[in-house]
Amino acid sequence: MGVFDSGLGGLSVLREIQRLLPAEHMLYYGDSGHCPYGGRSPEYILGRSAAVTQYLVQRGAKIIVVACNTATSVCIPQLRARFRVPIVAMVPAVKPAAAATRSEKIGVLATPRTVTGESLAALIREHARDTEVYPVPAPGLVELVEAGCLSGPEVEDALRPLLEPLMARGVDTVVLGCTHYPFLGNVITDLAGPDLAIIDSGEAVARQTRHVLADRGLLRSGIGEGSLELFTSGEADHVSAVASRLLGKPVTVTHVDVQP
Ligand code: DGL
């Protein structure tokens, strides 16, 4: 199966899929050479996403997981119209957060584009009508994770001004609406304290992926061990080093250019 993101954030989704479906052969493409997608035009994001999807399908992917909230909110209908393989997309975990909060106040940390997008607004209207929802644009966090900067003063300084207003308002649950952010989860807990619940969508997307595969008779569960191949449009040595840190084991990422 193929998983992609604007960069390495999608590895937070990939690791959940691997946990749930250890027998699957995984292809991951991190578009780190063009990351972040957030400041790009919708046409650009669609162009990159379609080219990466095409590449993964050519390599034999039977399903595509768009492990990027930005690409999801910009171009999922177009990708589904263009490709025959099933396409699983990200959904920020607003619904489970609204069900879990006790203070009836939740925060949503996401990239500026996701925060202002219509899909988040629709999710909130549909699933969090009785909850106070505070969407917080978090510029710069994606770049920190891409640089391999996962803790320390720089990360704390970036997160503190985002978290403090939420804590002051009595928010008890924060949704991570960008796949890069789970890699900063420990620092968020250090800053906000253990009472803040942090919810991301990785596990739910892994379950949805299993559901779609099972539905189409495409599951490979139980037949031997799976595998993982990683590709990037970025600089292979740097991306390999950061990916190894994020996955907690040494991996090699191969540079592959894909062109729209
Ligand atoms: N990991 C991507 C996401 O979930 C980062 C977005 C970006 O590159 O702007 O949205």
Boltz pocket constraint, residues with backbone or C-beta under 6 A from the ligand:
constraints:
  - pocket:
      binder: B
      contacts: [[A, 5], [A, 6], [A, 7], [A, 9], [A, 10], [A, 35], [A, 36], [A, 37], [A, 38], [A, 39], [A, 67], [A, 68], [A, 69], [A, 70], [A, 71], [A, 111], [A, 114], [A, 142], [A, 177], [A, 178], [A, 179], [A, 180]]
      max_distance: 6.0
